[in-house]
Amino acid sequence: MTDIMNELIELQTRLAYQEDTIQRLNDVITQQDATILQLQQQMRLLAKRVEEFSFVREGGEETLNERPPHY
């Protein structure tokens, strides 16, 4: 019966380590998801700003990256 008890203890130990590993992986995934959402929002804002700065409006016309008159 000691062999069965030892095997049971070993299985319980493995299960405890696996549960801990799963929880830590879940924590990392949750953190990465939050970071990805934040980065996506920043990318949208940056893309909007780039789009706004890419066009120079003169007299109602939109021209792309035109040199200013003082050049």
MOPAC internal coordinates of N, CA, C and O (Angstrom, degrees):
PM7 1SCF
backbone

  N    0.0000 0     0.00 0     0.00 0    0    0    0
  C    1.4419 1     0.00 0     0.00 0    1    0    0
  C    1.5308 1   111.89 1     0.00 0    2    1    0
  O    1.2310 1   119.66 1   158.15 1    3    2    1
  N    1.2813 1   118.25 1   -21.85 1    3    2    1
  C    1.4632 1   120.62 1   178.44 1    5    3    2
  C    1.5212 1   111.58 1   -65.82 1    6    5    3
  O    1.2310 1   120.32 1   146.22 1    7    6    5
  N    1.3103 1   117.00 1   -33.78 1    7    6    5
  C    1.4682 1   119.28 1   178.02 1    9    7    6
  C    1.5270 1   110.85 1   -64.48 1   10    9    7
  O    1.2310 1   120.50 1   138.31 1   11   10    9
  N    1.3104 1   116.64 1   -41.69 1   11   10    9
  C    1.4584 1   120.62 1   179.27 1   13   11   10
  C    1.5320 1   110.16 1   -66.10 1   14   13   11
  O    1.2310 1   120.16 1   139.03 1   15   14   13
  N    1.3130 1   117.30 1   -40.97 1   15   14   13
  C    1.4671 1   121.15 1   178.71 1   17   15   14
  C    1.5260 1   110.47 1   -65.05 1   18   17   15
  O    1.2310 1   120.27 1   138.47 1   19   18   17
  N    1.3146 1   117.09 1   -41.53 1   19   18   17
  C    1.4751 1   120.75 1   178.62 1   21   19   18
  C    1.5273 1   110.91 1   -64.02 1   22   21   19
  O    1.2310 1   120.72 1   138.30 1   23   22   21
  N    1.3070 1   116.23 1   -41.70 1   23   22   21
  C    1.4684 1   120.11 1   178.04 1   25   23   22
  C    1.5257 1   110.78 1   -65.02 1   26   25   23
  O    1.2310 1   120.59 1   139.66 1   27   26   25
  N    1.3088 1   116.47 1   -40.34 1   27   26   25
  C    1.4613 1   120.83 1   178.86 1   29   27   26
  C    1.5318 1   110.53 1   -63.64 1   30   29   27
  O    1.2310 1   120.64 1   135.92 1   31   30   29
  N    1.3148 1   116.38 1   -44.08 1   31   30   29
  C    1.4624 1   120.66 1   178.21 1   33   31   30
  C    1.5262 1   110.35 1   -62.81 1   34   33   31
  O    1.2310 1   120.37 1   138.35 1   35   34   33
  N    1.3245 1   116.89 1   -41.65 1   35   34   33
  C    1.4743 1   120.72 1   178.46 1   37   35   34
  C    1.5279 1   110.87 1   -63.19 1   38   37   35
  O    1.2310 1   120.21 1   137.02 1   39   38   37
  N    1.3084 1   117.20 1   -42.98 1   39   38   37
  C    1.4645 1   120.70 1   178.58 1   41   39   38
  C    1.5254 1   111.53 1   -64.46 1   42   41   39
  O    1.2310 1   120.13 1   138.86 1   43   42   41
  N    1.3190 1   117.35 1   -41.14 1   43   42   41
  C    1.4611 1   120.78 1   178.22 1   45   43   42
  C    1.5234 1   110.97 1   -64.84 1   46   45   43
  O    1.2310 1   120.61 1   141.79 1   47   46   45
  N    1.3201 1   116.44 1   -38.21 1   47   46   45
  C    1.4647 1   120.73 1   178.02 1   49   47   46
  C    1.5181 1   110.59 1   -65.05 1   50   49   47
  O    1.2310 1   120.56 1   134.20 1   51   50   49
  N    1.3216 1   116.53 1   -45.80 1   51   50   49
  C    1.4730 1   120.32 1   177.66 1   53   51   50
  C    1.5259 1   110.89 1   -59.68 1   54   53   51
  O    1.2310 1   120.66 1   136.03 1   55   54   53
  N    1.3240 1   116.35 1   -43.97 1   55   54   53
  C    1.4586 1   120.92 1  -179.59 1   57   55   54
  C    1.5241 1   110.80 1   -61.41 1   58   57   55
  O    1.2310 1   120.36 1   138.37 1   59   58   57
  N    1.3132 1   116.91 1   -41.63 1   59   58   57
  C    1.4650 1   120.25 1   179.42 1   61   59   58
  C    1.5254 1   110.60 1   -63.26 1   62   61   59
  O    1.2310 1   120.06 1   136.51 1   63   62   61
  N    1.3364 1   117.49 1   -43.49 1   63   62   61
  C    1.4664 1   120.58 1   177.92 1   65   63   62
  C    1.5263 1   111.34 1   -64.05 1   66   65   63
  O    1.2310 1   120.47 1   139.68 1   67   66   65
  N    1.3254 1   116.71 1   -40.32 1   67   66   65
  C    1.4624 1   120.34 1   179.34 1   69   67   66
  C    1.5223 1   111.30 1   -65.69 1   70   69   67
  O    1.2310 1   120.01 1   138.63 1   71   70   69
  N    1.3086 1   117.58 1   -41.37 1   71   70   69
  C    1.4639 1   120.37 1   177.65 1   73   71   70
  C    1.5156 1   111.26 1   -62.98 1   74   73   71
  O    1.2310 1   120.42 1   140.05 1   75   74   73
  N    1.3324 1   116.81 1   -39.95 1   75   74   73
  C    1.4631 1   120.89 1   177.63 1   77   75   74
  C    1.5251 1   110.80 1   -64.59 1   78   77   75
  O    1.2310 1   120.69 1   136.45 1   79   78   77
  N    1.3233 1   116.28 1   -43.55 1   79   78   77
  C    1.4688 1   120.32 1   179.22 1   81   79   78
  C    1.5243 1   110.86 1   -63.09 1   82   81   79
  O    1.2310 1   120.10 1   136.89 1   83   82   81
  N    1.3055 1   117.40 1   -43.11 1   83   82   81
  C    1.4653 1   121.50 1   178.96 1   85   83   82
  C    1.5235 1   110.26 1   -61.62 1   86   85   83
  O    1.2310 1   120.07 1   137.49 1   87   86   85
  N    1.3182 1   117.47 1   -42.51 1   87   86   85
  C    1.4653 1   120.70 1   179.71 1   89   87   86
  C    1.5228 1   110.71 1   -64.33 1   90   89   87
  O    1.2310 1   120.12 1   136.71 1   91   90   89
  N    1.3396 1   117.38 1   -43.29 1   91   90   89
  C    1.4679 1   119.74 1   179.16 1   93   91   90
  C    1.5258 1   111.32 1   -65.01 1   94   93   91
  O    1.2310 1   120.25 1   140.45 1   95   94   93
  N    1.3292 1   117.12 1   -39.55 1   95   94   93
  C    1.4656 1   120.21 1   177.21 1   97   95   94
  C    1.5233 1   110.63 1   -64.78 1   98   97   95
  O    1.2310 1   120.08 1   140.12 1   99   98   97
  N    1.3180 1   117.45 1   -39.88 1   99   98   97
  C    1.4578 1   121.37 1   177.74 1  101   99   98
  C    1.5287 1   110.74 1   -62.34 1  102  101   99
  O    1.2310 1   120.45 1   139.12 1  103  102  101
  N    1.3288 1   116.75 1   -40.88 1  103  102  101
  C    1.4677 1   120.66 1   177.76 1  105  103  102
  C    1.5284 1   111.20 1   -61.63 1  106  105  103
  O    1.2310 1   120.59 1   138.04 1  107  106  105
  N    1.3299 1   116.48 1   -41.96 1  107  106  105
  C    1.4622 1   120.74 1   179.55 1  109  107  106
  C    1.5241 1   110.31 1   -65.74 1  110  109  107
  O    1.2310 1   120.22 1   137.16 1  111  110  109
  N    1.3133 1   117.19 1   -42.84 1  111  110  109
  C    1.4659 1   120.85 1  -179.84 1  113  111  110
  C    1.5245 1   110.54 1   -64.17 1  114  113  111
  O    1.2310 1   120.18 1   139.32 1  115  114  113
  N    1.3167 1   117.25 1   -40.68 1  115  114  113
  C    1.4623 1   121.07 1   178.49 1  117  115  114
  C    1.5230 1   110.60 1   -62.58 1  118  117  115
  O    1.2310 1   120.61 1   136.61 1  119  118  117
  N    1.3180 1   116.44 1   -43.39 1  119  118  117
  C    1.4725 1   121.03 1   178.52 1  121  119  118
  C    1.5322 1   110.55 1   -64.66 1  122  121  119
  O    1.2310 1   120.27 1   136.55 1  123  122  121
  N    1.3180 1   117.10 1   -43.45 1  123  122  121
  C    1.4674 1   120.32 1   179.45 1  125  123  122
  C    1.5196 1   111.19 1   -64.39 1  126  125  123
  O    1.2310 1   119.88 1   142.18 1  127  126  125
  N    1.3164 1   117.83 1   -37.82 1  127  126  125
  C    1.4565 1   121.17 1   178.42 1  129  127  126
  C    1.5268 1   110.60 1   -61.89 1  130  129  127
  O    1.2310 1   120.59 1   136.34 1  131  130  129
  N    1.3271 1   116.48 1   -43.66 1  131  130  129
  C    1.4603 1   120.05 1   178.41 1  133  131  130
  C    1.5263 1   110.83 1   -63.66 1  134  133  131
  O    1.2310 1   120.64 1   139.50 1  135  134  133
  N    1.3254 1   116.38 1   -40.50 1  135  134  133
  C    1.4661 1   120.75 1   178.89 1  137  135  134
  C    1.5260 1   110.71 1   -65.06 1  138  137  135
  O    1.2310 1   120.08 1   137.61 1  139  138  137
  N    1.3120 1   117.46 1   -42.39 1  139  138  137
  C    1.4683 1   121.23 1   179.58 1  141  139  138
  C    1.5253 1   110.41 1   -63.20 1  142  141  139
  O    1.2310 1   119.99 1   136.71 1  143  142  141
  N    1.3197 1   117.62 1   -43.29 1  143  142  141
  C    1.4663 1   120.40 1   178.41 1  145  143  142
  C    1.5240 1   111.08 1   -61.49 1  146  145  143
  O    1.2310 1   120.49 1   138.67 1  147  146  145
  N    1.3209 1   116.67 1   -41.33 1  147  146  145
  C    1.4634 1   120.86 1   178.53 1  149  147  146
  C    1.5286 1   110.72 1   -65.23 1  150  149  147
  O    1.2310 1   120.24 1   136.69 1  151  150  149
  N    1.3250 1   117.14 1   -43.31 1  151  150  149
  C    1.4611 1   120.60 1   179.35 1  153  151  150
  C    1.5278 1   111.91 1   -65.39 1  154  153  151
  O    1.2310 1   120.40 1   142.91 1  155  154  153
  N    1.3315 1   116.84 1   -37.09 1  155  154  153
  C    1.4628 1   119.77 1   177.10 1  157  155  154
  C    1.5192 1   110.79 1   -63.25 1  158  157  155
  O    1.2310 1   120.21 1   138.28 1  159  158  157
  N    1.3134 1   117.21 1   -41.72 1  159  158  157
  C    1.4684 1   120.74 1   177.98 1  161  159  158
  C    1.5265 1   110.33 1   -63.32 1  162  161  159
  O    1.2310 1   120.28 1   136.77 1  163  162  161
  N    1.3313 1   117.07 1   -43.23 1  163  162  161
  C    1.4606 1   120.50 1   178.43 1  165  163  162
  C    1.5289 1   111.12 1   -62.96 1  166  165  163
  O    1.2310 1   120.45 1   140.62 1  167  166  165
  N    1.3362 1   116.75 1   -39.38 1  167  166  165
  C    1.4685 1   120.22 1   178.68 1  169  167  166
  C    1.5256 1   110.93 1   -63.99 1  170  169  167
  O    1.2310 1   120.27 1   139.48 1  171  170  169
  N    1.3319 1   117.09 1   -40.52 1  171  170  169
  C    1.4610 1   119.69 1   177.66 1  173  171  170
  C    1.5255 1   110.81 1   -61.95 1  174  173  171
  O    1.2310 1   120.65 1   136.19 1  175  174  173
  N    1.3345 1   116.35 1   -43.81 1  175  174  173
  C    1.4610 1   119.67 1   179.27 1  177  175  174
  C    1.5278 1   111.39 1   -64.73 1  178  177  175
  O    1.2310 1   120.53 1   137.60 1  179  178  177
  N    1.3201 1   116.60 1   -42.40 1  179  178  177
  C    1.4667 1   120.02 1   178.95 1  181  179  178
  C    1.5268 1   111.47 1   -65.27 1  182  181  179
  O    1.2310 1   120.40 1   138.60 1  183  182  181
  N    1.3139 1   116.85 1   -41.40 1  183  182  181
  C    1.4606 1   120.11 1   178.59 1  185  183  182
  C    1.5230 1   110.55 1   -62.31 1  186  185  183
  O    1.2310 1   120.63 1   140.59 1  187  186  185
  N    1.3258 1   116.40 1   -39.41 1  187  186  185
  C    1.4546 1   120.57 1   178.37 1  189  187  186
  C    1.5264 1   110.48 1   -64.94 1  190  189  187
  O    1.2310 1   120.40 1   136.75 1  191  190  189
  N    1.3240 1   116.84 1   -43.25 1  191  190  189
  C    1.4701 1   120.41 1   179.03 1  193  191  190
  C    1.5212 1   111.93 1   -65.10 1  194  193  191
  O    1.2310 1   120.37 1   138.50 1  195  194  193
  N    1.3225 1   116.90 1   -41.50 1  195  194  193
  C    1.4651 1   120.25 1   178.25 1  197  195  194
  C    1.5132 1   110.28 1   -62.41 1  198  197  195
  O    1.2310 1   120.93 1   137.81 1  199  198  197
  N    1.3214 1   115.83 1   -42.19 1  199  198  197
  C    1.4634 1   119.97 1   178.76 1  201  199  198
  C    1.5288 1   110.46 1   -62.55 1  202  201  199
  O    1.2310 1   120.43 1   139.18 1  203  202  201
  N    1.3155 1   116.79 1   -40.82 1  203  202  201
  C    1.4630 1   120.24 1   179.60 1  205  203  202
  C    1.5256 1   111.28 1   -66.50 1  206  205  203
  O    1.2310 1   119.85 1   140.63 1  207  206  205
  N    1.3242 1   117.89 1   -39.37 1  207  206  205
  C    1.4551 1   121.28 1  -177.69 1  209  207  206
  C    1.5295 1   112.85 1   -81.83 1  210  209  207
  O    1.2310 1   119.98 1   163.65 1  211  210  209
  N    1.3182 1   117.65 1   -16.35 1  211  210  209
  C    1.4617 1   120.68 1  -178.90 1  213  211  210
  C    1.5190 1   112.76 1   -74.02 1  214  213  211
  O    1.2310 1   120.37 1   157.72 1  215  214  213
  N    1.3072 1   116.89 1   -22.28 1  215  214  213
  C    1.4564 1   120.92 1  -177.43 1  217  215  214
  C    1.5238 1   110.14 1  -109.03 1  218  217  215
  O    1.2310 1   121.35 1   -45.99 1  219  218  217
  N    1.3092 1   115.02 1   134.01 1  219  218  217
  C    1.4632 1   121.21 1   174.47 1  221  219  218
  C    1.5151 1   105.94 1  -109.69 1  222  221  219
  O    1.2310 1   120.76 1   -55.73 1  223  222  221
  N    1.3183 1   116.16 1   124.27 1  223  222  221
  C    1.4587 1   119.31 1  -177.27 1  225  223  222
  C    1.5185 1   109.38 1   -99.62 1  226  225  223
  O    1.2310 1   121.71 1   -59.49 1  227  226  225
  N    1.3151 1   114.33 1   120.51 1  227  226  225
  C    1.4598 1   120.56 1   176.99 1  229  227  226
  C    1.5137 1   108.32 1  -132.89 1  230  229  227
  O    1.2310 1   120.76 1   -59.85 1  231  230  229
  N    1.2929 1   116.15 1   120.15 1  231  230  229
  C    1.4627 1   120.23 1   177.20 1  233  231  230
  C    1.5057 1   113.09 1    60.86 1  234  233  231
  O    1.2310 1   120.24 1  -149.41 1  235  234  233
  N    1.3258 1   117.14 1    30.59 1  235  234  233
  C    1.4545 1   120.23 1   178.51 1  237  235  234
  C    1.5170 1   113.39 1    84.90 1  238  237  235
  O    1.2310 1   119.58 1   173.26 1  239  238  237
  N    1.3364 1   118.40 1    -6.74 1  239  238  237
  C    1.4611 1   120.65 1   179.46 1  241  239  238
  C    1.5252 1   109.32 1   -97.30 1  242  241  239
  O    1.2310 1   121.35 1   -33.04 1  243  242  241
  N    1.3026 1   115.03 1   146.96 1  243  242  241
  C    1.4530 1   119.82 1   176.80 1  245  243  242
  C    1.5239 1   108.22 1  -104.92 1  246  245  243
  O    1.2310 1   120.54 1   -56.93 1  247  246  245
  N    1.3105 1   116.57 1   123.07 1  247  246  245
  C    1.4622 1   120.96 1   177.09 1  249  247  246
  C    1.5144 1   108.27 1  -123.07 1  250  249  247
  O    1.2310 1   120.43 1   -37.80 1  251  250  249
  N    1.2902 1   116.78 1   142.20 1  251  250  249
  C    1.4610 1   122.83 1  -174.28 1  253  251  250
  C    1.5260 1   110.22 1   -92.37 1  254  253  251
  O    1.2310 1   120.52 1   -60.91 1  255  254  253
  N    1.3312 1   116.61 1   119.09 1  255  254  253
  C    1.4644 1   124.06 1   173.94 1  257  255  254
  C    1.5281 1   113.23 1    48.65 1  258  257  255
  O    1.2310 1   120.16 1  -131.94 1  259  258  257
  N    1.2700 1   117.31 1    48.06 1  259  258  257
  C    1.4595 1   121.97 1   178.18 1  261  259  258
  C    1.5211 1   109.37 1   -81.45 1  262  261  259
  O    1.2310 1   120.08 1   -34.97 1  263  262  261
  N    1.3409 1   117.44 1   145.03 1  263  262  261
  C    1.4626 1   121.06 1   179.64 1  265  263  262
  C    1.5229 1   110.31 1   -69.54 1  266  265  263
  O    1.2310 1   120.90 1   -38.45 1  267  266  265
  N    1.3324 1   115.89 1   141.55 1  267  266  265
  C    1.4579 1   118.68 1   176.31 1  269  267  266
  C    1.5347 1   110.74 1   -65.12 1  270  269  267
  O    1.2310 1   119.63 1   -20.23 1  271  270  269
  N    1.3285 1   118.31 1   159.77 1  271  270  269
  C    1.4736 1   121.53 1  -174.47 1  273  271  270
  C    1.5336 1   113.78 1   -64.00 1  274  273  271
  O    1.2310 1   118.64 1   156.57 1  275  274  273
  N    1.3109 1   120.20 1   -23.43 1  275  274  273
  C    1.4627 1   120.95 1  -176.66 1  277  275  274
  C    1.5257 1   113.59 1   -77.70 1  278  277  275
  O    1.2310 1   118.97 1   177.39 1  279  278  277
  N    1.3359 1   119.57 1    -2.61 1  279  278  277
  C    1.4671 1   121.60 1   177.42 1  281  279  278
  C    1.5021 1   111.06 1   -83.39 1  282  281  279
  O    1.2310 1   120.10 1   180.00 1  283  282  281

